[in-house]
Amino acid sequence: MPTGIPHENIFIKTKDGVLLNLILLRYTGDNAAYSPTIIYFHGNAGNIGHRLPNALLMLVNLKVNLILVDYRGYGKSEGEASEEEKSLSAECLLSSSRGCLTS
């Protein structure tokens, strides 16, 4: 992570006990309290670190908060990747993301 970018490295637990790694990037510019949040799943190759340049562009240009997610079996997330597991991960993240953003 580049120096000076406010971020949090977060782990959340899914219903079946698997830890997922997230990085929360917070927009800190004008009207930051009203910035929407985008949940960014990186695709089926690499990990969230590989998508950081794209995420930083979104943070600055769109003025949004970003939650970058490593699917199961990718990056620092536990478990094995499968279509069903991705759905479980997304469901868990959606129910948890509100708690990530409360200050």
N, C-alpha and C positions, 0 to 999 in steps of 0.2 A: 504494500500500500504506500503510495507517495506520502511524504511528510506533509503535514498540515491539512490532510483531508479527514474531517471528523467521521469516524466509523466505529462500529462495534462488531466484534466477532462473537456470534451467538450460536448456541446449540439448543435445539428443541427436541423433545422426545415424542415420537409418533405413538399411536394407540398400541402398536405391537412392540414398543420398547426400543426402537431403533433411533439413534441420535443423528440428526441432520444438522449440517453446518450451514450457517447463513452469515452474510455480511450485510449490515445495515449501514447505508450511506445516507447521511442527513443533509438536506439542503439547508444552508445557513444564511442565505441572502435575504433581500427584502421580502417581507410577508412570508417568511419561512413557516410560520405557524399555520398557514393556510395551504401549504404545498401538499398536493396529492402524493400518494405512494404507488410505485410500480413494483410488482413482484416479477423478478427477472429470472426465468429458468434458462440456463445457458445452452441448451441443446444436448445432443447426444455424444459430444466429443469434448475432451478437455475438462476444465473445471472453472470455478468462478474467477480464479486468478487470470485465466486466459481472456476473460471478457471484461476485465477491469477498464481497459481503454475505452470501450464502447459505453460502459456504465458511467465513467467520468464525463464523457460527452453529453450523455442524457442528463446527468445531475446539473451540469452548468447550463446547457441550452434549453432544457425543458423545465428547469427549476422545480424538480421533484425529489422526493426521498426515493431511495431504491433499496429493495431487499434482494440481494443476489443469493441464489439457492444452489447448493450442490445436491444433485439427486443422490439417492442411495447408491453406494458403491463408487461414487466419484469424489475426488478431493478428500476432505476430512470427514465426510459423511459415512456412517456405517452401512452395512447391509449389501444387498445385491440389487442391481438394476433390473427392472422388468416393467412392462406396461401397467400391471396392477399395482406394483409398488410405487410407481410415479404418481398414480392417482391417490394413493394413501398419503404420500408425502405432500401433495398439493392440498389435500383436505386438511391435514394437520397444520400446514403453514397458514392457510386462510383463517383457520380458527385461532391461531396463535398470533398472527401479525398485528392485531390491534394492541395486544399487550406489549409488543416490541416498541411501539411508537409512543406510548404514553410516557410523559416525562415526570 
